[in-house]
Amino acid sequence: MAEKKGGIKIISDNRQARYLYEIFDTYEAGIELLGTEVKSIREGKLNLRDGYVLVRNGQAWLTNVHISPYTRVSEYFNHEPRRSRRLLLHKQEINKLIGQVEQKGLTLIPLKMYFKNGWIKVSIGLAKGKKLHDKRETAKRRDDQRDMARAIKRY
């Protein structure tokens, strides 16, 4: 579930994103959450796979990320699992992202969510979708590296 790396505790990692997209740049953003969302995230009930980031009215919004409802609270006080959540970025970062997305046709996707000094952070990536032949090349390169590692280990 969660692993610790020098003050950072990874909650969820979107491994599928690196296979489907070519990542050009990454940004770290805070996220505006409700109390039940934080409690559910602490339990590890989070799915980043289908998520993406939209920029509307000068604000960045994390959309389509599923945070399961917190089980120890009644339905009335719980949150909606797939609601849009505001990302906390500096204005100049948002303007830079708007330019990249509109001019180059790139997209913003969440790569991982983690705790950093007690705060929940989201790593978002500026990415471009891979074509089928690029995915095959990535898989072939990974298999070749695995074979080389085995050969080195044997000798």
N, CA and C atoms as a LAMMPS dump frame, in Angstrom:
ITEM: TIMESTEP
0
ITEM: NUMBER OF ATOMS
465
ITEM: BOX BOUNDS ff ff ff
-5.0000000000000000e+02 5.0000000000000000e+02
-5.0000000000000000e+02 5.0000000000000000e+02
-5.0000000000000000e+02 5.0000000000000000e+02
ITEM: ATOMS id mol type element x y z
1 1 1 N 0.826 -1.19 0
2 1 2 C 0 0 0
3 1 3 C 0.866 1.248 0
4 2 1 N 1.492 1.57 1.101
5 2 2 C 2.263 2.803 1.188
6 2 3 C 3.703 2.482 1.553
7 3 1 N 4.609 3.147 0.883
8 3 2 C 6.01 2.954 1.197
9 3 3 C 6.61 4.312 1.557
10 4 1 N 7.668 4.302 2.355
11 4 2 C 8.246 5.532 2.852
12 4 3 C 9.596 5.782 2.203
13 5 1 N 9.799 6.995 1.686
14 5 2 C 11.067 7.367 1.064
15 5 3 C 11.463 8.754 1.56
16 6 1 N 12.311 8.828 2.539
17 6 2 C 12.857 10.09 3.026
18 6 3 C 11.827 11.165 3.319
19 7 1 N 10.899 10.911 4.219
20 7 2 C 9.907 11.912 4.583
21 7 3 C 8.685 11.903 3.688
22 8 1 N 8.72 11.116 2.616
23 8 2 C 7.588 11.021 1.702
24 8 3 C 6.997 9.619 1.8
25 9 1 N 5.702 9.541 2.055
26 9 2 C 5.015 8.261 2.141
27 9 3 C 4.038 8.176 0.96
28 10 1 N 4.334 7.303 0.015
29 10 2 C 3.524 7.183 -1.188
30 10 3 C 2.221 6.464 -0.861
31 11 1 N 1.104 7.088 -1.231
32 11 2 C -0.215 6.526 -0.983
33 11 3 C -0.655 5.704 -2.187
34 12 1 N -0.558 6.307 -3.372
35 12 2 C -0.999 5.642 -4.592
36 12 3 C -0.12 6.079 -5.75
37 13 1 N 0.177 5.142 -6.647
38 13 2 C 1.037 5.403 -7.791
39 13 3 C 0.296 5.002 -9.057
40 14 1 N 0.252 5.886 -10.034
41 14 2 C -0.428 5.614 -11.294
42 14 3 C 0.593 5.028 -12.274
43 15 1 N 0.864 3.734 -12.152
44 15 2 C 1.884 3.086 -12.979
45 15 3 C 1.452 2.979 -14.425
46 16 1 N 0.164 2.913 -14.654
47 16 2 C -0.361 2.806 -16.007
48 16 3 C -0.051 4.075 -16.821
49 17 1 N 0.08 5.212 -16.156
50 17 2 C 0.318 6.475 -16.846
51 17 3 C 1.643 6.465 -17.607
52 18 1 N 2.677 5.887 -17.025
53 18 2 C 3.982 5.874 -17.7
54 18 3 C 3.982 4.953 -18.91
55 19 1 N 3.058 4.016 -18.952
56 19 2 C 2.931 3.133 -20.106
57 19 3 C 2.105 3.799 -21.22
58 20 1 N 1.036 4.501 -20.836
59 20 2 C 0.143 5.096 -21.815
60 20 3 C 0.597 6.463 -22.322
61 21 1 N 1.407 7.174 -21.523
62 21 2 C 1.802 8.535 -21.869
63 21 3 C 3.315 8.697 -21.829
64 22 1 N 3.785 9.644 -22.618
65 22 2 C 5.183 10.069 -22.553
66 22 3 C 5.209 11.315 -21.669
67 23 1 N 5.873 11.238 -20.529
68 23 2 C 5.869 12.322 -19.537
69 23 3 C 7.01 13.294 -19.857
70 24 1 N 6.675 14.589 -20.018
71 24 2 C 7.681 15.599 -20.323
72 24 3 C 8.141 16.36 -19.085
73 25 1 N 7.212 16.677 -18.192
74 25 2 C 7.549 17.478 -17.016
75 25 3 C 6.605 17.096 -15.881
76 26 1 N 7.072 17.228 -14.64
77 26 2 C 6.219 16.917 -13.489
78 26 3 C 6.127 18.122 -12.57
79 27 1 N 5.004 18.245 -11.905
80 27 2 C 4.759 19.321 -10.954
81 27 3 C 4.199 18.719 -9.671
82 28 1 N 4.49 19.374 -8.562
83 28 2 C 3.935 18.962 -7.274
84 28 3 C 2.865 19.969 -6.885
85 29 1 N 1.704 19.457 -6.511
86 29 2 C 0.588 20.33 -6.146
87 29 3 C -0.05 19.845 -4.863
88 30 1 N -0.54 20.782 -4.084
89 30 2 C -1.369 20.446 -2.94
90 30 3 C -2.77 20.17 -3.449
91 31 1 N -3.62 19.634 -2.605
92 31 2 C -4.979 19.312 -3.036
93 31 3 C -5.956 19.689 -1.929
94 32 1 N -7.085 20.259 -2.331
95 32 2 C -8.117 20.678 -1.397
96 32 3 C -9.077 19.511 -1.177
97 33 1 N -9.116 18.985 0.052
98 33 2 C -9.908 17.793 0.353
99 33 3 C -10.858 18.035 1.519
100 34 1 N -11.882 17.199 1.595
101 34 2 C -12.782 17.183 2.744
102 34 3 C -12.223 16.232 3.796
103 35 1 N -12.724 16.318 5.015
104 35 2 C -12.225 15.489 6.112
105 35 3 C -12.386 14 5.877
106 36 1 N -13.559 13.596 5.345
107 36 2 C -13.769 12.171 5.095
108 36 3 C -12.877 11.663 3.971
109 37 1 N -12.519 12.547 3.029
110 37 2 C -11.604 12.158 1.948
111 37 3 C -10.213 11.887 2.494
112 38 1 N -9.762 12.719 3.41
113 38 2 C -8.44 12.533 4.015
114 38 3 C -8.398 11.215 4.788
115 39 1 N -9.45 10.92 5.542
116 39 2 C -9.492 9.676 6.315
117 39 3 C -9.499 8.461 5.392
118 40 1 N -10.22 8.551 4.293
119 40 2 C -10.271 7.446 3.337
120 40 3 C -8.917 7.268 2.638
121 41 1 N -8.253 8.367 2.324
122 41 2 C -6.923 8.305 1.691
123 41 3 C -5.918 7.685 2.653
124 42 1 N -6.006 8.01 3.936
125 42 2 C -5.106 7.408 4.924
126 42 3 C -5.268 5.892 4.98
127 43 1 N -6.469 5.389 4.673
128 43 2 C -6.704 3.948 4.608
129 43 3 C -6.254 3.359 3.272
130 44 1 N -5.838 4.209 2.325
131 44 2 C -5.345 3.739 1.035
132 44 3 C -6.432 3.463 0.021
133 45 1 N -7.617 3.993 0.213
134 45 2 C -8.738 3.727 -0.694
135 45 3 C -8.824 4.838 -1.741
136 46 1 N -7.949 4.719 -2.751
137 46 2 C -7.785 5.768 -3.741
138 46 3 C -7.419 5.142 -5.074
139 47 1 N -7.962 5.661 -6.169
140 47 2 C -7.638 5.17 -7.503
141 47 3 C -7.362 6.354 -8.426
142 48 1 N -6.121 6.466 -8.915
143 48 2 C -5.717 7.553 -9.801
144 48 3 C -5.81 7.191 -11.279
145 49 1 N -6.089 5.953 -11.595
146 49 2 C -5.934 5.446 -12.969
147 49 3 C -6.675 6.26 -14.028
148 50 1 N -7.921 6.634 -13.816
149 50 2 C -8.71 7.328 -14.834
150 50 3 C -8.662 8.843 -14.684
151 51 1 N -7.875 9.347 -13.762
152 51 2 C -7.879 10.768 -13.47
153 51 3 C -7.151 11.625 -14.495
154 52 1 N -7.517 12.894 -14.532
155 52 2 C -6.85 13.886 -15.364
156 52 3 C -7.046 15.255 -14.727
157 53 1 N -6.314 16.24 -15.222
158 53 2 C -6.366 17.585 -14.661
159 53 3 C -6.904 18.537 -15.719
160 54 1 N -7.885 19.357 -15.343
161 54 2 C -8.431 20.396 -16.201
162 54 3 C -8.086 21.749 -15.608
163 55 1 N -7.871 22.737 -16.474
164 55 2 C -7.651 24.099 -16.004
165 55 3 C -8.85 24.923 -16.456
166 56 1 N -9.632 25.419 -15.479
167 56 2 C -10.82 26.228 -15.751
168 56 3 C -10.784 27.477 -14.891
169 57 1 N -11.061 28.605 -15.498
170 57 2 C -11.145 29.892 -14.793
171 57 3 C -9.894 30.174 -13.956
172 58 1 N -8.74 29.831 -14.465
173 58 2 C -7.489 30.108 -13.773
174 58 3 C -7.2 29.194 -12.597
175 59 1 N -7.926 28.078 -12.487
176 59 2 C -7.682 27.126 -11.412
177 59 3 C -7.539 25.726 -12.001
178 60 1 N -6.696 24.907 -11.369
179 60 2 C -6.491 23.53 -11.807
180 60 3 C -7.394 22.614 -10.989
181 61 1 N -8.081 21.693 -11.668
182 61 2 C -9.017 20.781 -11.025
183 61 3 C -8.635 19.347 -11.339
184 62 1 N -8.529 18.526 -10.308
185 62 2 C -8.277 17.097 -10.456
186 62 3 C -9.635 16.42 -10.632
187 63 1 N -9.823 15.767 -11.769
188 63 2 C -11.123 15.225 -12.146
189 63 3 C -11.049 13.719 -12.312
190 64 1 N -12.135 13.044 -11.976
191 64 2 C -12.319 11.612 -12.2
192 64 3 C -11.378 10.725 -11.383
193 65 1 N -10.884 11.219 -10.267
194 65 2 C -10.1 10.395 -9.346
195 65 3 C -11.066 9.847 -8.302
196 66 1 N -11.034 8.541 -8.092
197 66 2 C -11.981 7.897 -7.187
198 66 3 C -11.381 7.753 -5.795
199 67 1 N -11.994 8.421 -4.825
200 67 2 C -11.656 8.254 -3.407
201 67 3 C -12.884 7.625 -2.768
202 68 1 N -12.742 6.4 -2.307
203 68 2 C -13.881 5.656 -1.755
204 68 3 C -14.465 6.372 -0.543
205 69 1 N -15.776 6.268 -0.353
206 69 2 C -16.394 6.876 0.836
207 69 3 C -15.831 6.259 2.122
208 70 1 N -15.701 7.076 3.132
209 70 2 C -15.19 6.628 4.426
210 70 3 C -16.247 5.755 5.086
211 71 1 N -15.852 4.564 5.522
212 71 2 C -16.82 3.569 5.99
213 71 3 C -17.396 3.863 7.372
214 72 1 N -16.699 4.606 8.202
215 72 2 C -17.139 4.799 9.586
216 72 3 C -17.991 6.058 9.786
217 73 1 N -18.555 6.568 8.686
218 73 2 C -19.379 7.772 8.745
219 73 3 C -20.679 7.494 7.994
220 74 1 N -21.757 8.131 8.42
221 74 2 C -23.036 7.931 7.733
222 74 3 C -22.996 8.543 6.332
223 75 1 N -23.921 8.12 5.491
224 75 2 C -23.992 8.604 4.111
225 75 3 C -24.138 10.124 4.056
226 76 1 N -24.828 10.698 5.004
227 76 2 C -25.115 12.123 5.003
228 76 3 C -23.832 12.962 5.091
229 77 1 N -22.863 12.531 5.885
230 77 2 C -21.645 13.304 6.097
231 77 3 C -20.524 12.931 5.13
232 78 1 N -20.737 11.914 4.293
233 78 2 C -19.682 11.441 3.411
234 78 3 C -19.578 12.293 2.158
235 79 1 N -18.513 12.082 1.411
236 79 2 C -18.244 12.826 0.189
237 79 3 C -18.644 12.019 -1.042
238 80 1 N -18.738 12.688 -2.191
239 80 2 C -18.988 11.999 -3.455
240 80 3 C -17.653 11.464 -3.971
241 81 1 N -17.576 10.176 -4.356
242 81 2 C -16.287 9.562 -4.696
243 81 3 C -15.544 10.197 -5.871
244 82 1 N -16.234 10.625 -6.916
245 82 2 C -15.562 11.123 -8.117
246 82 3 C -15.713 12.63 -8.323
247 83 1 N -15.869 13.385 -7.278
248 83 2 C -16.04 14.828 -7.445
249 83 3 C -14.728 15.486 -7.882
250 84 1 N -14.819 16.665 -8.489
251 84 2 C -13.622 17.414 -8.888
252 84 3 C -13.02 18.063 -7.651
253 85 1 N -11.694 18.006 -7.558
254 85 2 C -10.991 18.569 -6.406
255 85 3 C -9.986 19.607 -6.892
256 86 1 N -9.945 20.743 -6.216
257 86 2 C -9.064 21.831 -6.64
258 86 3 C -7.62 21.527 -6.268
259 87 1 N -6.715 21.767 -7.217
260 87 2 C -5.29 21.625 -6.956
261 87 3 C -4.725 22.984 -6.576
262 88 1 N -3.8 22.983 -5.645
263 88 2 C -3.221 24.215 -5.132
264 88 3 C -1.862 24.429 -5.791
265 89 1 N -1.85 25.301 -6.798
266 89 2 C -0.632 25.641 -7.535
267 89 3 C -0.483 27.157 -7.553
268 90 1 N 0.741 27.621 -7.772
269 90 2 C 0.968 29.052 -7.925
270 90 3 C 0.39 29.52 -9.252
271 91 1 N -0.018 30.79 -9.317
272 91 2 C -0.642 31.349 -10.509
273 91 3 C 0.263 31.234 -11.732
274 92 1 N 1.57 31.471 -11.542
275 92 2 C 2.491 31.396 -12.679
276 92 3 C 2.635 29.955 -13.173
277 93 1 N 2.555 28.97 -12.274
278 93 2 C 2.588 27.563 -12.697
279 93 3 C 1.347 27.216 -13.512
280 94 1 N 0.193 27.709 -13.069
281 94 2 C -1.049 27.446 -13.794
282 94 3 C -0.996 28.084 -15.177
283 95 1 N -0.495 29.316 -15.269
284 95 2 C -0.387 29.98 -16.569
285 95 3 C 0.557 29.235 -17.497
286 96 1 N 1.652 28.722 -16.966
287 96 2 C 2.597 27.946 -17.758
288 96 3 C 1.931 26.662 -18.268
289 97 1 N 1.174 25.997 -17.397
290 97 2 C 0.475 24.774 -17.782
291 97 3 C -0.58 25.051 -18.855
292 98 1 N -1.3 26.157 -18.721
293 98 2 C -2.311 26.519 -19.722
294 98 3 C -1.652 26.677 -21.091
295 99 1 N -0.521 27.356 -21.123
296 99 2 C 0.196 27.549 -22.387
297 99 3 C 0.637 26.233 -22.994
298 100 1 N 1.178 25.34 -22.179
299 100 2 C 1.656 24.048 -22.668
300 100 3 C 0.503 23.204 -23.203
301 101 1 N -0.608 23.187 -22.485
302 101 2 C -1.743 22.35 -22.875
303 101 3 C -2.396 22.873 -24.154
304 102 1 N -2.572 24.182 -24.255
305 102 2 C -3.261 24.747 -25.415
306 102 3 C -2.386 24.762 -26.664
307 103 1 N -1.113 25.129 -26.55
308 103 2 C -0.268 25.276 -27.728
309 103 3 C 0.268 23.947 -28.244
310 104 1 N 0.724 23.098 -27.364
311 104 2 C 1.373 21.857 -27.784
312 104 3 C 0.438 20.658 -27.794
313 105 1 N -0.794 20.833 -27.331
314 105 2 C -1.749 19.729 -27.324
315 105 3 C -1.403 18.65 -26.324
316 106 1 N -0.803 19.028 -25.204
317 106 2 C -0.442 18.064 -24.165
318 106 3 C -1.594 17.932 -23.172
319 107 1 N -1.493 16.959 -22.297
320 107 2 C -2.514 16.738 -21.283
321 107 3 C -1.854 16.642 -19.907
322 108 1 N -2.63 16.851 -18.872
323 108 2 C -2.139 16.777 -17.498
324 108 3 C -2.764 15.567 -16.82
325 109 1 N -1.922 14.706 -16.249
326 109 2 C -2.415 13.499 -15.59
327 109 3 C -1.768 13.362 -14.211
328 110 1 N -2.497 12.797 -13.233
329 110 2 C -1.896 12.566 -11.915
330 110 3 C -0.985 11.336 -11.971
331 111 1 N 0.229 11.467 -11.457
332 111 2 C 1.187 10.363 -11.462
333 111 3 C 1.197 9.619 -10.137
334 112 1 N 1.195 10.357 -9.032
335 112 2 C 1.151 9.714 -7.72
336 112 3 C 0.609 10.673 -6.685
337 113 1 N 0.117 10.101 -5.602
338 113 2 C -0.357 10.878 -4.465
339 113 3 C 0.424 10.397 -3.254
340 114 1 N 0.877 11.332 -2.422
341 114 2 C 1.738 10.969 -1.306
342 114 3 C 1.615 11.979 -0.173
343 115 1 N 2.06 11.546 1.014
344 115 2 C 2.162 12.427 2.173
345 115 3 C 3.548 13.034 2.194
346 116 1 N 3.625 14.342 2.396
347 116 2 C 4.907 15.029 2.523
348 116 3 C 4.784 15.978 3.707
349 117 1 N 5.5 15.664 4.776
350 117 2 C 5.458 16.45 6.008
351 117 3 C 4.027 16.611 6.534
352 118 1 N 3.239 15.549 6.437
353 118 2 C 1.884 15.569 6.957
354 118 3 C 0.838 16.093 5.983
355 119 1 N 1.236 16.667 4.868
356 119 2 C 0.304 17.2 3.876
357 119 3 C 0.172 16.224 2.716
358 120 1 N -1.017 16.134 2.138
359 120 2 C -1.228 15.277 0.97
360 120 3 C -0.874 16.071 -0.278
361 121 1 N 0.002 15.515 -1.077
362 121 2 C 0.457 16.157 -2.317
363 121 3 C 0.142 15.25 -3.501
364 122 1 N 0.012 15.868 -4.668
365 122 2 C -0.222 15.136 -5.903
366 122 3 C 0.878 15.524 -6.883
367 123 1 N 1.482 14.528 -7.495
368 123 2 C 2.455 14.773 -8.55
369 123 3 C 1.711 14.661 -9.874
370 124 1 N 1.685 15.767 -10.644
371 124 2 C 1.004 15.739 -11.932
372 124 3 C 2.042 15.84 -13.037
373 125 1 N 1.763 15.18 -14.129
374 125 2 C 2.7 15.145 -15.238
375 125 3 C 2.119 15.774 -16.481
376 126 1 N 2.957 16.54 -17.187
377 126 2 C 2.612 17.102 -18.481
378 126 3 C 2.963 16.039 -19.502
379 127 1 N 1.971 15.498 -20.195
380 127 2 C 2.19 14.287 -20.974
381 127 3 C 1.54 14.353 -22.345
382 128 1 N 2.007 13.449 -23.192
383 128 2 C 1.431 13.266 -24.518
384 128 3 C 1.16 11.778 -24.689
385 129 1 N -0.003 11.426 -25.201
386 129 2 C -0.378 10.024 -25.361
387 129 3 C 0.536 9.296 -26.328
388 130 1 N 0.892 8.063 -25.976
389 130 2 C 1.74 7.249 -26.84
390 130 3 C 0.891 6.536 -27.884
391 131 1 N 1.483 6.315 -29.046
392 131 2 C 0.853 5.505 -30.083
393 131 3 C 1.14 4.038 -29.772
394 132 1 N 0.495 3.136 -30.481
395 132 2 C 0.646 1.705 -30.235
396 132 3 C 2.083 1.245 -30.42
397 133 1 N 2.758 1.751 -31.478
398 133 2 C 4.14 1.32 -31.707
399 133 3 C 5.08 1.821 -30.618
400 134 1 N 4.776 2.968 -30.013
401 134 2 C 5.585 3.463 -28.899
402 134 3 C 5.428 2.567 -27.677
403 135 1 N 4.207 2.091 -27.439
404 135 2 C 3.959 1.198 -26.296
405 135 3 C 4.709 -0.116 -26.485
406 136 1 N 4.706 -0.622 -27.728
407 136 2 C 5.432 -1.861 -28.005
408 136 3 C 6.926 -1.665 -27.794
409 137 1 N 7.436 -0.521 -28.219
410 137 2 C 8.861 -0.232 -28.05
411 137 3 C 9.225 -0.156 -26.563
412 138 1 N 8.36 0.461 -25.766
413 138 2 C 8.595 0.555 -24.329
414 138 3 C 8.625 -0.83 -23.698
415 139 1 N 7.676 -1.686 -24.073
416 139 2 C 7.627 -3.044 -23.531
417 139 3 C 8.866 -3.835 -23.952
418 140 1 N 9.302 -3.668 -25.199
419 140 2 C 10.48 -4.38 -25.694
420 140 3 C 11.733 -3.922 -24.948
421 141 1 N 11.868 -2.624 -24.736
422 141 2 C 13.027 -2.084 -24.014
423 141 3 C 13.068 -2.618 -22.58
424 142 1 N 11.895 -2.684 -21.93
425 142 2 C 11.812 -3.192 -20.559
426 142 3 C 12.191 -4.672 -20.509
427 143 1 N 11.707 -5.459 -21.479
428 143 2 C 12.051 -6.884 -21.533
429 143 3 C 13.548 -7.084 -21.781
430 144 1 N 14.129 -6.271 -22.662
431 144 2 C 15.562 -6.374 -22.946
432 144 3 C 16.395 -6.059 -21.698
433 145 1 N 16.004 -5.036 -20.951
434 145 2 C 16.73 -4.685 -19.729
435 145 3 C 16.625 -5.809 -18.696
436 146 1 N 15.466 -6.426 -18.608
437 146 2 C 15.276 -7.534 -17.68
438 146 3 C 16.162 -8.725 -18.07
439 147 1 N 16.237 -9.006 -19.373
440 147 2 C 17.084 -10.105 -19.853
441 147 3 C 18.558 -9.827 -19.59
442 148 1 N 18.986 -8.568 -19.791
443 148 2 C 20.387 -8.212 -19.528
444 148 3 C 20.709 -8.363 -18.056
445 149 1 N 19.784 -7.933 -17.187
446 149 2 C 20.007 -8.065 -15.749
447 149 3 C 20.135 -9.515 -15.338
448 150 1 N 19.322 -10.39 -15.937
449 150 2 C 19.426 -11.821 -15.643
450 150 3 C 20.764 -12.396 -16.095
451 151 1 N 21.209 -11.979 -17.285
452 151 2 C 22.469 -12.484 -17.827
453 151 3 C 23.651 -12.038 -16.951
454 152 1 N 23.621 -10.798 -16.515
455 152 2 C 24.695 -10.271 -15.655
456 152 3 C 24.691 -11.002 -14.315
457 153 1 N 23.503 -11.272 -13.777
458 153 2 C 23.39 -11.944 -12.495
459 153 3 C 23.933 -13.378 -12.587
460 154 1 N 23.721 -14.035 -13.734
461 154 2 C 24.18 -15.402 -13.922
462 154 3 C 25.696 -15.498 -13.972
463 155 1 N 26.366 -14.509 -14.533
464 155 2 C 27.825 -14.596 -14.72
465 155 3 C 28.574 -13.778 -13.734
